[in-house]
Amino acid sequence: MRRALPFLFLVSLLPALAPPAAADQPQALSADIGGQPFVSDDDGIMLIPIGETFTLSATTAGASTYPPPKTRIDRLSITCDGYVPDRSFSLSAEALSRSTCDVGFTVGRKPYGEDPDAEFRLDKNSPDNRFEVTAARGKVIEGRFTFRLKDAKGTPLTIENGRFVAEDRQY
């Protein structure tokens, strides 16, 4: 038994030593948020589909670099059900108004790590909200989106011309 312990220990470490999931497709996400360009890069985008639910999140391009950028880091997050693996699909304003859907945009703050300057959530009453997957190839999806958000005081924020290519990079 004592001879087997080192072997079992090494076997238990194998998952931790495995390389991260291969990136087969470069990711990209861009949108006009409040009239200003928002761009994320390959390292700042994460797609997590679980069953019929998905989360697509993105941070300002360069946010994952070291040392961290001196500029503010904004974050966009889209979560909803209605995900259909390997197929294109569309979520209308009505579908996005369900309690299972949420979109959030956080305006970052300098210095990094402090409370954000502003937080916006999906205005579920807006008829302009749309999310569409226009192409699905294996673990890669691409599409477009438009949202109307508001902060706790009701201040509106428009997200237009949103486009993305994202890959599920989970194991």
Backbone as a chain_set.jsonl record, in Angstrom:
{"seq": "MRRALPFLFLVSLLPALAPPAAADQPQALSADIGGQPFVSDDDGIMLIPIGETFTLSATTAGASTYPPPKTRIDRLSITCDGYVPDRSFSLSAEALSRSTCDVGFTVGRKPYGEDPDAEFRLDKNSPDNRFEVTAARGKVIEGRFTFRLKDAKGTPLTIENGRFVAEDRQY", "coords": {"N": [[0.826, -1.194, 0.0], [1.988, 1.227, 0.778], [3.734, 1.702, -1.281], [2.04, 2.275, -3.323], [0.971, 4.74, -2.69], [2.592, 7.075, -3.501], [2.197, 6.904, -6.283], [-0.623, 7.143, -6.49], [-0.862, 9.722, -5.508], [0.455, 11.212, -7.527], [-1.256, 10.648, -9.7], [-3.539, 11.914, -8.793], [-2.807, 14.546, -9.129], [-2.793, 15.0, -11.853], [-5.139, 16.205, -13.211], [-4.826, 18.891, -12.423], [-2.468, 19.575, -13.631], [-3.027, 19.538, -16.279], [-3.159, 21.135, -19.482], [-4.787, 24.323, -20.24], [-8.026, 24.555, -21.861], [-7.927, 24.273, -25.367], [-7.728, 27.05, -27.55], [-9.576, 27.343, -30.203], [-10.753, 29.207, -31.812], [-10.38, 32.629, -32.357], [-11.659, 35.02, -30.1], [-14.036, 37.728, -30.007], [-15.622, 40.799, -29.135], [-17.717, 43.534, -29.515], [-19.296, 46.74, -29.134], [-21.456, 49.63, -29.184], [-21.672, 51.552, -26.47], [-23.584, 53.609, -24.668], [-23.013, 55.488, -26.597], [-20.291, 55.343, -26.857], [-17.389, 53.495, -27.939], [-17.073, 50.072, -27.061], [-14.853, 47.531, -26.578], [-13.799, 44.211, -26.441], [-11.293, 41.696, -25.907], [-9.728, 38.557, -26.895], [-8.855, 37.342, -24.475], [-10.533, 38.516, -22.641], [-13.126, 37.603, -22.847], [-15.769, 35.414, -22.008], [-17.632, 32.529, -22.45], [-20.178, 30.623, -21.161], [-22.072, 28.002, -21.465], [-24.701, 26.199, -20.002], [-26.658, 23.589, -20.144], [-29.731, 24.778, -21.137], [-29.197, 27.35, -20.478], [-27.136, 30.265, -20.62], [-24.153, 32.187, -20.14], [-22.601, 35.061, -21.174], [-19.812, 36.929, -20.98], [-17.786, 39.896, -20.849], [-14.833, 41.891, -20.693], [-13.193, 45.102, -20.733], [-10.916, 45.475, -23.426], [-7.642, 44.261, -22.965], [-7.773, 44.026, -20.234], [-6.979, 41.681, -19.018], [-4.263, 41.632, -18.999], [-0.869, 41.69, -17.709], [1.29, 43.918, -16.162], [-1.844, 45.023, -14.678], [-3.997, 47.196, -16.611], [-3.772, 50.805, -16.499], [-5.991, 52.218, -17.026], [-9.597, 52.469, -16.7], [-11.623, 49.537, -16.152], [-14.242, 48.17, -17.765], [-17.233, 46.146, -17.578], [-19.294, 43.768, -19.195], [-22.115, 41.726, -18.988], [-24.126, 39.025, -19.93], [-26.838, 37.032, -19.307], [-28.997, 34.331, -19.756], [-31.777, 32.094, -20.4], [-32.703, 29.758, -22.984], [-30.749, 29.003, -24.662], [-29.541, 27.193, -27.394], [-27.724, 24.544, -28.225], [-25.363, 24.289, -30.897], [-27.012, 25.532, -32.777], [-28.504, 28.332, -34.415], [-30.229, 31.0, -32.786], [-32.767, 33.221, -31.485], [-33.476, 35.788, -29.175], [-36.128, 37.609, -28.211], [-37.433, 40.859, -27.177], [-39.516, 40.237, -25.483], [-38.823, 37.63, -24.62], [-36.432, 38.219, -23.285], [-37.405, 39.651, -21.164], [-38.109, 37.93, -19.183], [-37.722, 36.579, -15.857], [-35.51, 34.994, -15.728], [-33.543, 36.056, -17.263], [-30.843, 38.368, -17.593], [-28.999, 41.354, -18.007], [-26.058, 43.081, -17.517], [-24.074, 46.002, -17.021], [-21.079, 47.264, -15.968], [-19.443, 50.117, -15.028], [-16.139, 50.626, -14.799], [-13.633, 51.5, -12.301], [-10.962, 53.633, -11.32], [-8.634, 53.524, -8.695], [-8.088, 50.121, -9.677], [-10.219, 47.555, -8.459], [-11.778, 48.804, -6.581], [-15.12, 49.943, -5.645], [-17.442, 50.07, -8.389], [-17.902, 52.835, -10.72], [-20.427, 53.106, -11.812], [-23.401, 51.115, -12.177], [-25.403, 49.252, -14.325], [-28.521, 47.741, -15.213], [-30.573, 45.459, -17.085], [-33.277, 46.97, -18.748], [-36.192, 45.746, -18.503], [-38.609, 46.432, -19.582], [-38.221, 47.544, -22.026], [-38.871, 47.608, -25.496], [-36.862, 47.317, -27.283], [-34.857, 45.505, -26.725], [-32.735, 42.901, -27.752], [-31.256, 39.751, -28.558], [-29.219, 37.709, -30.429], [-28.088, 34.692, -31.8], [-26.341, 34.163, -34.573], [-24.819, 32.318, -35.895], [-23.655, 29.037, -35.273], [-21.137, 26.871, -34.483], [-20.115, 24.003, -33.425], [-18.426, 24.512, -30.483], [-18.36, 27.209, -30.804], [-19.959, 30.322, -31.04], [-21.588, 32.977, -32.772], [-22.869, 36.292, -33.035], [-25.284, 38.966, -32.546], [-26.407, 41.9, -30.706], [-28.664, 44.123, -28.947], [-29.439, 46.345, -26.402], [-31.338, 47.985, -23.806], [-30.538, 49.579, -20.921], [-30.669, 50.481, -17.403], [-29.777, 52.444, -14.532], [-29.873, 52.329, -10.886], [-31.175, 54.707, -10.288], [-32.684, 55.117, -12.491], [-31.489, 56.164, -14.715], [-30.901, 56.024, -18.14], [-29.123, 53.726, -20.337], [-27.82, 52.926, -23.419], [-27.114, 50.11, -25.385], [-25.821, 49.37, -28.397], [-25.433, 47.998, -31.741], [-24.065, 45.659, -31.065], [-21.78, 43.015, -31.379], [-20.467, 39.697, -31.54], [-18.082, 37.016, -31.256], [-17.705, 34.042, -29.768], [-16.285, 31.432, -27.764], [-16.94, 28.372, -26.176], [-14.914, 27.507, -23.727], [-14.658, 25.679, -21.724], [-13.672, 22.664, -20.035]], "CA": [[0.0, 0.0, 0.0], [2.843, 2.405, 0.85], [4.32, 1.921, -2.6], [0.993, 2.806, -4.198], [0.63, 6.114, -2.314], [3.157, 8.091, -4.409], [1.533, 6.793, -7.581], [-1.958, 7.732, -6.355], [-0.68, 11.162, -5.367], [0.738, 11.752, -8.859], [-2.476, 10.546, -10.505], [-4.48, 12.939, -8.325], [-2.352, 15.847, -9.612], [-2.911, 15.115, -13.305], [-6.078, 17.231, -13.687], [-4.297, 20.231, -12.177], [-1.357, 19.808, -14.541], [-3.508, 19.54, -17.66], [-3.18, 22.483, -20.063], [-6.138, 24.866, -20.408], [-8.699, 24.176, -23.103], [-7.344, 24.907, -26.547], [-8.521, 28.105, -28.172], [-9.649, 27.054, -31.631], [-11.308, 30.359, -32.52], [-10.189, 33.894, -31.651], [-12.914, 35.621, -29.655], [-14.136, 39.182, -30.143], [-16.907, 41.387, -28.78], [-17.707, 44.992, -29.607], [-20.612, 47.381, -29.082], [-21.506, 51.043, -28.834], [-22.334, 51.624, -25.172], [-23.747, 55.017, -24.333], [-22.389, 56.285, -27.646], [-18.841, 55.139, -26.838], [-17.036, 52.125, -28.326], [-16.638, 49.083, -26.071], [-14.212, 46.429, -27.289], [-13.137, 43.214, -25.617], [-10.384, 40.863, -26.679], [-9.824, 37.113, -26.7], [-8.684, 36.987, -23.066], [-11.547, 39.153, -21.808], [-14.462, 37.086, -23.163], [-16.046, 34.086, -21.479], [-18.94, 31.955, -22.759], [-20.45, 29.442, -20.351], [-23.411, 27.431, -21.631], [-25.035, 25.066, -19.14], [-28.002, 23.199, -20.557], [-30.373, 25.807, -21.958], [-28.821, 28.655, -19.945], [-25.791, 30.681, -21.001], [-23.612, 33.464, -19.7], [-21.575, 35.639, -22.034], [-19.291, 38.105, -20.292], [-16.64, 40.517, -21.502], [-14.22, 43.044, -20.041], [-12.468, 45.998, -21.622], [-9.719, 44.879, -24.02], [-6.416, 44.476, -22.206], [-8.0, 43.892, -18.794], [-6.342, 40.462, -18.517], [-2.81, 41.727, -19.124], [-0.117, 41.971, -16.495], [0.476, 44.43, -15.061], [-3.173, 45.483, -15.098], [-3.969, 48.526, -17.227], [-4.019, 51.962, -15.628], [-7.302, 52.755, -17.383], [-10.698, 51.76, -16.051], [-12.038, 48.282, -16.772], [-15.697, 48.016, -17.782], [-17.654, 44.753, -17.719], [-20.617, 43.479, -19.739], [-22.512, 40.351, -18.706], [-25.436, 38.654, -20.468], [-27.237, 35.71, -18.834], [-30.388, 34.027, -20.091], [-32.053, 30.749, -20.884], [-33.047, 29.78, -24.399], [-29.58, 28.579, -25.427], [-29.732, 25.977, -28.182], [-26.402, 24.167, -28.724], [-25.15, 24.016, -32.328], [-28.059, 26.12, -33.633], [-28.747, 29.758, -34.227], [-31.482, 31.284, -32.082], [-33.004, 34.637, -31.246], [-34.245, 36.132, -27.981], [-36.828, 38.878, -28.411], [-37.627, 41.673, -25.974], [-40.408, 39.478, -24.596], [-38.044, 36.546, -24.013], [-35.452, 38.809, -22.375], [-38.081, 40.24, -20.003], [-38.311, 36.897, -18.155], [-36.88, 36.729, -14.675], [-34.305, 34.185, -15.892], [-32.596, 36.791, -18.107], [-30.311, 39.604, -17.044], [-27.857, 41.974, -18.667], [-25.474, 44.085, -16.646], [-22.878, 46.707, -17.466], [-20.43, 47.931, -14.852], [-18.429, 51.094, -15.405], [-15.027, 50.413, -13.882], [-13.137, 52.628, -11.518], [-9.55, 53.641, -10.975], [-7.805, 52.361, -8.941], [-8.744, 48.836, -9.878], [-10.589, 46.811, -7.266], [-12.731, 49.535, -5.755], [-16.492, 49.899, -6.151], [-17.565, 50.662, -9.724], [-18.481, 54.173, -10.827], [-21.86, 52.97, -12.109], [-23.876, 49.781, -12.537], [-26.651, 49.294, -15.084], [-29.19, 46.451, -15.402], [-31.493, 45.41, -18.216], [-34.611, 47.56, -18.637], [-37.025, 44.655, -19.026], [-39.791, 46.99, -20.248], [-37.855, 48.112, -23.326], [-39.157, 46.751, -26.651], [-35.684, 47.312, -28.156], [-33.898, 44.478, -26.324], [-32.599, 41.766, -28.672], [-30.021, 38.963, -28.536], [-29.356, 36.723, -31.497], [-26.952, 33.894, -32.25], [-26.531, 34.045, -36.021], [-24.099, 31.135, -36.368], [-23.167, 28.153, -34.219], [-20.291, 25.81, -35.017], [-19.511, 23.319, -32.285], [-18.385, 25.321, -29.263], [-18.237, 28.622, -31.177], [-21.179, 31.005, -31.475], [-21.423, 34.391, -33.096], [-24.164, 36.939, -33.141], [-25.417, 40.411, -32.342], [-27.316, 42.254, -29.617], [-29.041, 45.499, -28.641], [-30.109, 46.374, -25.101], [-31.563, 49.228, -23.074], [-30.291, 49.346, -19.507], [-30.843, 51.652, -16.542], [-29.177, 52.28, -13.214], [-30.84, 52.328, -9.784], [-31.925, 55.965, -10.327], [-33.47, 55.158, -13.72], [-30.711, 56.755, -15.806], [-30.813, 55.026, -19.213], [-27.882, 53.453, -21.057], [-28.13, 52.166, -24.622], [-26.078, 49.273, -25.991], [-26.223, 49.156, -29.788], [-24.444, 47.444, -32.673], [-23.269, 44.635, -30.404], [-21.4, 41.845, -32.178], [-19.549, 38.84, -30.803], [-17.68, 35.651, -31.592], [-17.281, 33.503, -28.479], [-16.077, 29.987, -27.746], [-17.038, 27.691, -24.885], [-13.582, 26.952, -23.481], [-14.668, 24.804, -20.566], [-13.138, 21.333, -20.353]], "C": [[0.872, 1.261, 0.0], [3.496, 2.707, -0.49], [3.3, 2.544, -3.55], [0.675, 4.27, -3.895], [1.288, 7.166, -3.212], [2.496, 8.071, -5.786], [0.151, 7.436, -7.534], [-1.877, 9.249, -6.22], [-0.431, 11.807, -6.729], [-0.495, 11.725, -9.749], [-3.474, 11.622, -10.087], [-4.082, 14.332, -8.805], [-2.559, 16.047, -11.106], [-3.926, 16.15, -13.768], [-5.554, 18.654, -13.492], [-3.17, 20.581, -13.139], [-1.78, 19.869, -15.997], [-3.51, 20.966, -18.201], [-4.604, 22.996, -20.185], [-6.72, 24.44, -21.749], [-8.11, 24.96, -24.272], [-8.291, 25.95, -27.118], [-8.5, 27.883, -29.678], [-10.058, 28.274, -32.438], [-10.989, 31.627, -31.732], [-11.55, 34.51, -31.308], [-12.861, 37.136, -29.841], [-15.526, 39.616, -29.708], [-16.748, 42.894, -28.871], [-19.138, 45.503, -29.573], [-20.417, 48.875, -28.876], [-22.309, 51.134, -27.544], [-22.375, 53.082, -24.741], [-23.065, 55.924, -25.34], [-20.879, 56.145, -27.729], [-18.51, 53.701, -27.247], [-16.597, 51.299, -27.118], [-16.089, 47.913, -26.862], [-13.572, 45.509, -26.263], [-12.251, 42.365, -26.513], [-10.524, 39.399, -26.277], [-9.746, 36.713, -25.226], [-9.781, 37.539, -22.167], [-12.952, 38.622, -21.995], [-14.612, 35.678, -22.614], [-17.481, 33.691, -21.829], [-19.095, 30.692, -21.938], [-21.881, 28.996, -20.605], [-23.579, 26.235, -20.696], [-26.474, 24.7, -19.441], [-28.572, 24.246, -21.488], [-30.035, 27.223, -21.499], [-27.399, 28.99, -20.387], [-25.436, 31.987, -20.311], [-22.519, 33.859, -20.678], [-21.09, 36.895, -21.326], [-18.035, 38.601, -20.995], [-16.143, 41.69, -20.667], [-13.504, 43.883, -21.096], [-11.205, 45.306, -22.137], [-8.482, 45.251, -23.209], [-6.561, 44.279, -20.72], [-7.278, 42.691, -18.201], [-4.822, 40.512, -18.6], [-2.162, 41.939, -17.762], [1.056, 42.855, -16.856], [-0.862, 44.944, -15.57], [-3.097, 46.887, -15.691], [-4.279, 49.624, -16.218], [-5.37, 52.604, -15.926], [-8.395, 51.951, -16.692], [-11.053, 50.506, -16.85], [-13.549, 48.174, -16.628], [-16.038, 46.556, -18.025], [-19.082, 44.682, -18.24], [-20.915, 42.018, -19.469], [-23.937, 40.119, -19.188], [-25.725, 37.235, -20.008], [-28.696, 35.486, -19.181], [-30.541, 32.541, -20.382], [-32.458, 30.877, -22.349], [-31.883, 29.379, -25.281], [-29.874, 27.259, -26.123], [-28.367, 25.591, -28.753], [-26.416, 23.861, -30.221], [-26.251, 24.541, -33.236], [-28.134, 27.615, -33.39], [-30.085, 29.92, -33.509], [-31.572, 32.772, -31.815], [-33.834, 34.806, -29.983], [-34.822, 37.527, -28.181], [-36.89, 39.658, -27.101], [-38.515, 40.94, -24.976], [-39.651, 38.362, -23.887], [-37.054, 37.098, -22.992], [-36.092, 39.433, -21.142], [-38.345, 39.213, -18.902], [-37.345, 37.103, -16.994], [-35.584, 35.933, -14.788], [-33.247, 34.876, -16.743], [-32.124, 38.056, -17.407], [-29.129, 40.065, -17.892], [-27.35, 43.044, -17.714], [-24.255, 44.721, -17.276], [-22.342, 47.485, -16.279], [-19.352, 48.854, -15.39], [-17.328, 51.009, -14.359], [-14.577, 51.673, -13.189], [-11.626, 52.496, -11.345], [-9.459, 54.085, -9.524], [-8.632, 51.079, -8.989], [-9.064, 48.184, -8.534], [-11.55, 47.535, -6.348], [-14.123, 49.428, -6.361], [-16.579, 50.582, -7.509], [-18.169, 52.064, -9.664], [-19.981, 54.11, -11.065], [-22.17, 51.523, -12.477], [-25.241, 49.914, -13.199], [-27.187, 47.882, -15.255], [-30.17, 46.585, -16.55], [-32.818, 46.079, -17.874], [-35.565, 46.572, -19.295], [-38.292, 45.15, -19.711], [-39.488, 47.541, -21.639], [-38.171, 47.136, -24.459], [-37.95, 46.607, -27.579], [-34.682, 46.204, -27.837], [-33.922, 43.302, -27.293], [-31.258, 41.078, -28.433], [-30.197, 37.859, -29.552], [-28.032, 36.011, -31.741], [-27.198, 33.616, -33.721], [-25.813, 32.84, -36.61], [-23.598, 30.346, -35.168], [-22.406, 27.005, -34.872], [-19.582, 25.141, -33.848], [-19.589, 24.18, -31.043], [-18.31, 26.823, -29.54], [-19.592, 29.165, -31.613], [-20.816, 32.43, -31.867], [-22.793, 35.004, -33.282], [-24.105, 38.422, -32.884], [-26.441, 40.678, -31.237], [-27.531, 43.755, -29.549], [-29.795, 45.467, -27.321], [-30.328, 47.81, -24.645], [-31.424, 48.874, -21.595], [-30.624, 50.608, -18.728], [-30.181, 51.371, -15.204], [-30.262, 52.365, -12.145], [-31.685, 53.6, -9.748], [-32.802, 56.082, -11.565], [-32.757, 55.801, -14.895], [-30.507, 55.71, -16.902], [-29.401, 54.901, -19.793], [-28.238, 52.543, -22.225], [-26.907, 51.388, -25.084], [-26.566, 48.925, -27.384], [-25.074, 48.544, -30.579], [-23.529, 46.418, -32.024], [-23.025, 43.444, -31.317], [-20.4, 41.026, -31.37], [-19.245, 37.555, -31.559], [-17.111, 35.112, -30.29], [-17.21, 31.985, -28.546], [-16.221, 29.469, -26.324], [-15.707, 26.989, -24.652], [-13.517, 26.147, -22.193], [-14.133, 23.44, -20.99], [-14.215, 20.43, -20.848]], "O": [[0.558, 2.24, -0.677], [3.779, 3.866, -0.791], [3.671, 3.261, -4.479], [0.157, 4.974, -4.762], [0.598, 8.084, -3.654], [2.267, 9.125, -6.38], [-0.212, 8.19, -8.436], [-2.719, 9.972, -6.752], [-1.034, 12.83, -7.051], [-0.751, 12.684, -10.477], [-4.176, 12.179, -10.93], [-4.934, 15.217, -8.883], [-2.502, 17.183, -11.578], [-3.602, 16.929, -14.664], [-5.817, 19.526, -14.319], [-2.943, 21.756, -13.431], [-0.976, 20.217, -16.861], [-3.825, 21.905, -17.47], [-5.542, 22.2, -20.229], [-5.997, 24.02, -22.652], [-7.835, 26.155, -24.166], [-9.505, 25.749, -27.161], [-7.517, 28.203, -30.345], [-9.744, 28.366, -33.625], [-11.299, 31.695, -30.542], [-12.468, 34.515, -32.128], [-11.789, 37.743, -29.834], [-16.497, 38.882, -29.893], [-15.775, 43.462, -28.374], [-20.074, 44.79, -29.937], [-19.354, 49.326, -28.451], [-23.501, 50.824, -27.532], [-21.344, 53.704, -24.484], [-22.591, 57.005, -24.988], [-20.248, 56.765, -28.585], [-19.269, 52.783, -26.934], [-15.845, 51.773, -26.266], [-16.777, 47.362, -27.721], [-12.893, 45.959, -25.34], [-12.438, 42.322, -27.729], [-11.341, 39.053, -25.424], [-10.49, 35.84, -24.78], [-9.943, 37.074, -21.039], [-13.886, 39.127, -21.372], [-13.708, 34.852, -22.734], [-18.425, 34.426, -21.54], [-18.255, 29.794, -22.001], [-22.812, 29.552, -20.022], [-22.707, 25.37, -20.612], [-27.4, 25.408, -19.047], [-27.97, 24.569, -22.512], [-30.533, 28.192, -22.071], [-26.558, 28.1, -20.513], [-26.305, 32.78, -19.949], [-21.62, 33.071, -20.97], [-21.868, 37.821, -21.097], [-17.32, 37.837, -21.644], [-16.925, 42.389, -20.022], [-13.248, 43.422, -22.208], [-10.508, 44.633, -21.378], [-8.3, 46.405, -22.819], [-5.569, 44.356, -19.995], [-6.99, 42.677, -17.004], [-4.16, 39.519, -18.296], [-2.821, 42.317, -16.793], [1.767, 42.542, -17.811], [-1.002, 45.265, -16.75], [-2.23, 47.676, -15.316], [-4.959, 49.396, -15.216], [-5.841, 53.444, -15.158], [-8.136, 50.871, -16.161], [-10.817, 50.428, -18.056], [-14.074, 48.097, -15.517], [-15.246, 45.811, -18.602], [-19.962, 45.422, -17.799], [-20.063, 41.159, -19.694], [-24.84, 40.904, -18.899], [-24.945, 36.325, -20.286], [-29.539, 36.348, -18.931], [-29.559, 31.827, -20.585], [-32.542, 31.983, -22.882], [-31.995, 29.403, -26.507], [-30.394, 26.324, -25.513], [-27.892, 26.247, -29.68], [-27.354, 23.254, -30.738], [-26.413, 24.049, -34.353], [-27.861, 28.095, -32.29], [-30.964, 29.066, -33.62], [-30.579, 33.494, -31.907], [-34.783, 34.057, -29.749], [-34.083, 38.504, -28.305], [-36.455, 39.176, -26.055], [-38.293, 41.013, -23.767], [-39.818, 38.168, -22.683], [-36.861, 36.496, -21.935], [-35.394, 39.719, -20.169], [-38.762, 39.581, -17.804], [-36.291, 37.722, -17.142], [-34.65, 36.17, -14.022], [-32.158, 34.331, -16.927], [-32.893, 38.729, -16.721], [-28.367, 39.254, -18.419], [-28.134, 43.822, -17.17], [-23.492, 44.061, -17.982], [-23.061, 48.27, -15.661], [-18.457, 48.424, -16.119], [-17.554, 51.285, -13.181], [-15.074, 52.768, -13.456], [-11.089, 51.393, -11.239], [-10.194, 55.0, -9.152], [-9.718, 50.986, -8.417], [-8.274, 48.257, -7.592], [-12.087, 46.929, -5.421], [-14.292, 48.889, -7.454], [-15.875, 51.56, -7.759], [-18.846, 52.431, -8.704], [-20.725, 54.96, -10.577], [-21.326, 50.805, -13.013], [-26.124, 50.607, -12.692], [-26.418, 46.936, -15.423], [-30.548, 47.691, -16.936], [-33.415, 45.791, -16.836], [-35.72, 46.572, -20.516], [-38.983, 44.365, -20.359], [-40.4, 47.959, -22.353], [-37.786, 45.968, -24.396], [-38.007, 45.859, -28.555], [-33.747, 45.987, -28.607], [-34.984, 42.771, -27.616], [-30.255, 41.731, -28.144], [-31.205, 37.151, -29.543], [-26.987, 36.648, -31.871], [-28.147, 32.919, -34.079], [-26.156, 32.386, -37.701], [-23.169, 30.922, -34.169], [-22.946, 26.267, -35.696], [-18.578, 25.645, -33.345], [-20.677, 24.54, -30.595], [-18.207, 27.62, -28.607], [-20.285, 28.566, -32.436], [-19.857, 33.007, -31.355], [-23.754, 34.323, -33.641], [-23.055, 39.057, -32.98], [-27.233, 39.806, -30.879], [-26.713, 44.547, -30.018], [-30.696, 44.648, -27.141], [-29.606, 48.724, -25.042], [-32.106, 47.983, -21.089], [-30.835, 51.672, -19.31], [-30.04, 50.219, -14.792], [-31.445, 52.462, -12.47], [-32.802, 53.577, -9.23], [-33.577, 57.03, -11.689], [-33.349, 55.969, -15.961], [-29.995, 54.624, -16.629], [-28.603, 55.837, -19.745], [-28.881, 51.51, -22.041], [-25.805, 51.93, -25.164], [-27.594, 48.268, -27.544], [-23.917, 48.565, -30.159], [-22.356, 46.312, -32.381], [-23.949, 42.931, -31.949], [-19.593, 41.572, -30.618], [-20.033, 37.08, -32.377], [-16.143, 35.659, -29.762], [-17.962, 31.34, -29.276], [-15.688, 30.055, -25.382], [-15.405, 25.99, -25.304], [-12.438, 25.955, -21.633], [-14.143, 23.107, -22.175], [-13.951, 19.27, -21.164]]}, "num_chains": 1, "name": "protein.A"}
